[in-house]
Amino acid sequence: MVGYATRINAPLVQCCRPFPLPPLTVLRLLIASWLLIALLAAAPILAITSGSFAQHVISLAAAMMMTMATRAPEQQIASSAQLLKQFLLVFLLPVVWMGLQIVPTSSLANPIWSATSIALNQPSLPGRISVDPAATLHSLFLYLVDLSLLVSTVIITRDRRTAETILFVLCAVTTLMSVEFLLSRLDSFAGIIPQTGAATNVFPAAAALAVLTNGALIARAIERHLHRQKIHNLATSQLWVGVFSGLLGIAVAFGALAALEQHTLVAVTGCGLMVLVFIAAVRRLGFRFWPSALLFFVLAAIASAMAVPHSVSGGLGLLRFVSLPPEAVGPTKHLLSDAPTWGNGFGTFRLTSIAYQEFGAALAAPPSTAVLMAIEAGRLASAILAAFAAQFFLASFRGAVRRGRDSFFAAAAAAGVVVVLCETFLDSSLSNPTIQAIVAVMVGVGLAQSVGRTSGADRSAACRAS
């Protein structure tokens, strides 16, 4: 009777047991992970090069990674699709909106088309939302590159060991970028970082993310120690090496933020660390997801009410978050006030800002990502961005609270979403391709590890794929 039951249940056991992967499939996944590591390792170099060169490198690497990652085992693709399908609207809305900005339209067309028709003495021009459809099309391509990088990262890092390796690389790269900036402050290394161009807005975001990744490594060391059989032994080398290296990285990152004189960003990064501590506390206390989320949002609302100026209102209120002198944001202020409700089109800031620059003055960079989006995508862009960030945060927060172990991956992603969202109102870091790639990988690792490979959903997906 026992033998008969064993024979009946054998197919189910084999279905949910991981099969040995074919050598070619293993090689593809290894190549994809190596490409991801190589891309991250090149971030300190890409940060000080021109933006166009960084975009080309990231685009090539993302295309190759996506090609290799989509050839992963069917159960790995199925589990990744299960994780990503909840963000389908988030992924598609920018594509639809940029496509709508490119195609000719009459009711939503930018007023510049009718004015140009009159100036050229032509009966009519095909009106569009975007004043430069080619630039908007290029922005659409760059968005698809970042999206493919996020998706391929989720597929690649479904394996826990690979996810740990990517987290280590993220921590090392962001910390190295902080060290790179601190060295540039010394006379011996003066000039290694350009004072203008792509490098001006990379290092504040890199230092903030370095704090979070090092905090995640501290959480990893503590979590690994707590899962050991002899947790009363506090003298394990793995625990102290993980804690002290993480604290050293946090000190270096905060030193870079202090040297950058980004005082508001220091406070925001501290809030990101508090997210990691909060998640660890509610997990330790045994709270469920929804009570933990409600408690977090209550505390976040109180902190926001105390920190955000009460006079912020309207589209021009976005400039109140920027710590720049009035003369530096003067042209952008006029450009923001004159921007149509539906924006001037993605990728058109440089073109439209030329008309607002003083004669002979250098072309100014956007003061913040939120202002850039309000000008290019419309007045509601910041609110939509915040709503999408809240969805990513809730997914990562839920995974961090519910996971039995390895919660630090999702916790780091949740804290990163909070810090990046706040930083969009402080500077234009998120508009840099190198920072976009780092954020996409960090969020991708958190989403990939928000659900364990042995969860019910993954087991059913693996069984269906088999």
Disulfide bonds with the S-S distance in Angstrom:
none
